[in-house]
Amino acid sequence: MRALILAFALAACTQPAPAEAPPPPQTDLAQDIRADLERIDRELGAEGIVAAGLNETANLGGGLTVTPLEVLEDSRCPANVDCVWAGQVRLRVNISGAEAELISDQPLTTPSGAVVLAVVRPYPFQEWPEEELPIPPYRFGFRRG
């Protein structure tokens, strides 16, 4: 009897799990945003870029560290809008122990070397279908300038 129960238990363990239902179809906008997030993630992982979120430290080597503390401004033109000005991201950061303001794509010279805020995720869109795709937290990519 014990062998029969063991055989049924083992057979149940080897049965394939039922297939999960495919995710609901996403709107074109959600698909565009997902593709943009994937592109930015590749940029954050590029050689020479060190990524960090708010209150995380990016170590650029040689004593140069950057900790993003607060987003002061994110005025970047949404990806699906035509703008006169591209906008910028301004961060309050701690750079190697001193607070400073860092503006996207503008090198900031420090005693340990120059640093550039090169990549910011997510990129803004005029509309964001949060029910399909939650807005991810900020991630910042820094490089030596």
Buried (B, 14 or more C-beta within 10 A) or exposed (E): EEEEEEEEEEEEEEEEEEEEEEEEEBEEBBBBBEEBBEEBBEBBEEEEBBBBBBEEEBBBEEEBBBBBBEBEEBEBBBEEEEEEEEEBBBBBBBBBEEEBBBBBEEBBEBEBBBBBBBBBBBBBBEEBBEEBBEEEEBBBBBBBB
